[in-house]
Amino acid sequence: MTEAPIFRYPKKDELLGYVTQLLGFGRMYVKCSDGKIRLCQIKGSLSRYLWVGEGDLVIIKPWVVEHEKKGDVLYKYDKNSWGDLRSKGILKEGLIQ
C-alpha cells in the first residue's frame, strides 16, 4: 500500500497553489503562486488516498506541453502546516483568498 509523504516543500519546477473550484473526476481549478489559474488533476496513483477540497493548499507540477494552463496535483497540505509555510516565506498572503 502506498502512503502519503509526511511533509514536503515545493521543488524547483513545482508551484504552490490554492484550490478555488472542484470540477469532478479528480479535476479542479487551482490559483498558483505565479498568479495563473490552472486546470489541475490528481495523478492516478495519488487519487486513492489524496482527497482534495475547495480551499486546500496543494503543490502542483505544470505540464510540459501546456504549462500555462494545466498541471498535476502532487501533495496536499493540512491547515495546521500553513503556519510553517508562512514562517519559511513560501506561502504569500496574496495566494489565499
C-alpha positions in Angstrom: 0.0 0.0 0.0 1.3 3.4 -0.9 1.4 6.0 1.8 1.5 9.8 1.5 4.7 11.6 2.3 4.8 13.2 5.7 5.7 16.8 4.7 7.4 18.4 1.8 8.2 21.8 0.3 7.8 22.7 -3.4 10.8 21.8 -5.5 12.3 23.9 -8.3 9.8 23.0 -11.0 6.8 22.9 -8.7 4.4 25.6 -7.6 2.2 26.2 -4.5 -1.5 26.5 -5.3 -4.9 27.2 -3.7 -7.9 25.1 -4.9 -10.6 27.5 -6.0 -13.2 25.2 -7.6 -13.8 21.4 -7.9 -14.9 20.1 -11.2 -15.3 16.4 -10.5 -13.4 13.3 -11.6 -10.2 14.5 -9.9 -10.1 17.8 -11.7 -10.0 21.3 -10.2 -9.1 24.9 -10.8 -6.0 26.0 -8.8 -4.7 29.5 -8.3 -0.9 29.2 -8.5 1.8 31.1 -6.8 2.8 32.6 -10.1 -0.6 34.3 -10.5 -2.1 31.9 -13.1 -5.2 29.8 -12.7 -4.6 26.2 -14.0 -6.8 23.3 -14.6 -5.2 20.5 -12.5 -5.8 16.9 -12.0 -4.8 14.4 -9.3 -2.3 11.8 -10.6 -3.6 8.3 -10.9 -1.6 6.7 -8.1 -2.3 9.6 -5.7 -6.1 9.6 -6.3 -6.6 6.6 -4.0 -5.5 8.4 -0.8 -5.4 12.2 -1.6 -8.7 13.8 -1.0 -8.7 17.5 -2.1 -11.4 20.0 -1.4 -12.0 23.7 -2.1 -9.8 25.9 -0.1 -7.0 23.4 0.2 -3.3 24.3 -0.3 -1.5 22.0 -2.8 1.7 21.5 -4.6 1.3 21.3 -8.4 3.6 20.5 -11.2 2.8 22.3 -14.5 2.6 20.1 -17.6 5.4 20.2 -20.1 3.2 20.8 -23.1 0.5 23.3 -21.8 2.4 24.6 -18.7 0.5 27.9 -18.7 -3.0 26.2 -18.4 -2.7 22.7 -16.9 -0.9 20.8 -14.2 -0.9 17.8 -11.8 -1.5 17.9 -8.1 1.3 16.2 -6.2 0.7 16.9 -2.5 -1.9 18.5 -0.2 -1.1 20.4 3.0 -3.1 20.3 6.2 -4.4 23.6 7.5 -2.1 23.1 10.6 1.0 23.2 8.4 0.1 26.5 6.7 1.8 28.4 9.6 5.1 26.5 8.9 4.9 27.6 5.2 4.3 31.2 6.2 7.3 31.2 8.6 9.6 29.8 5.9 8.4 32.6 3.5 7.0 30.1 1.0 3.3 31.0 1.4 2.5 34.5 0.4 -0.7 36.2 1.7 -2.0 37.1 -1.8 -2.4 33.4 -2.7 -5.1 32.5 -0.1 -8.4 34.2 -0.6 
